[in-house]
Amino acid sequence: MTIPSVLGISGSVTRPSRTTTLVSAVLDAITARTPVRPRLVELVDAGPTLFSALTSDKLQGSAAEIVRAVETADVLVVGTPVYRASYTGALKHLFDLIRYDALVGKPVVLLATGGTPLHGLVAEHQLRPLFGYFNTLTVPTTIYAVETDFRDYRLVNPAIADRIDRVVTEVVTLLGADTATAFGPAAAAHNLPAALSA
Ligand SMILES: Cc1cc2nc3c(=O)[nH]c(=O)nc-3n(C[C@H](O)[C@H](O)[C@H](O)COP(=O)(O)O)c2cc1C
């Protein structure tokens, strides 16, 4: 049996990072519940190399390897700080380099951290549409954490821990369902307008 790979992506461009703490907590919780191969990519490290390619045909070396890891992971756990009411530009750049049909049917967890509760729906109105474009299977529960949910960059709010539990249950359910086959390229090909194939 192949052990599924779970790739966490932190869209933060600073260290230490609350977003990285949240992404890591979700990765750890999935790993504790089911056998997976976890990996974390932090854009604070990977950003400069990814930005050395402005288009996917210019990808080389570690940037190409990261893009390949995103495209081939069985599950993505994507977290971003809110920047100007959206995800970071670094996170968007990474997904601008991903093949439009590489993520079809892939379970994706959506996470965000912000400075104000007023942006608490950012995963719904910014992240979910981005992954809708890719025809991924975003899990129903999203997590948004603000600065008071952390102390010294560690999560301290039990309500966030409860939501992590819910997310893990959803991921484990989807892993058992083989969604990549059910919603894979063959199933999705005729749903994609030609304009999206560019
Ligand atoms: C350039 C910049 C823009 C930001 N814009 C917002 C924003 O629009 N809404 C918000 O709630 N927080 C905003 N913040 C606060 C961050 O989202 C918040 O501190 C986040 O938890 C930082 O995550 P990190 O520790 O992973 O970098 C902004 C911070 C920066 C540096």
The ligand as a Gaussian input file, in Angstrom:
#p B3LYP/6-31G(d) Opt

LIG

0 1
 C        1.724000      43.617000       4.433000
 C        0.715000      43.151000       5.457000
 C       -0.629000      43.252000       5.198000
 C       -1.581000      42.794000       6.118000
 N       -2.907000      42.906000       5.818000
 C       -3.826000      42.417000       6.675000
 C       -5.207000      42.465000       6.348000
 O       -5.627000      42.984000       5.311000
 N       -6.094000      41.936000       7.238000
 C       -5.699000      41.355000       8.423000
 O       -6.533000      40.856000       9.189000
 N       -4.358000      41.295000       8.763000
 C       -3.435000      41.806000       7.923000
 N       -2.095000      41.729000       8.235000
 C       -1.698000      41.047000       9.486000
 C       -1.264000      39.595000       9.219000
 O       -2.188000      38.913000       8.394000
 C       -1.174000      38.800000      10.540000
 O       -0.290000      39.418000      11.431000
 C       -0.735000      37.360000      10.250000
 O       -1.074000      36.533000      11.335000
 C        0.766000      37.265000      10.013000
 O        1.053000      35.923000       9.722000
 P        2.534000      35.340000       9.822000
 O        2.967000      35.439000      11.270000
 O        2.407000      33.925000       9.380000
 O        3.395000      36.133000       8.889000
 C       -1.152000      42.218000       7.351000
 C        0.227000      42.142000       7.620000
 C        1.140000      42.597000       6.696000
 C        2.630000      42.481000       7.009000

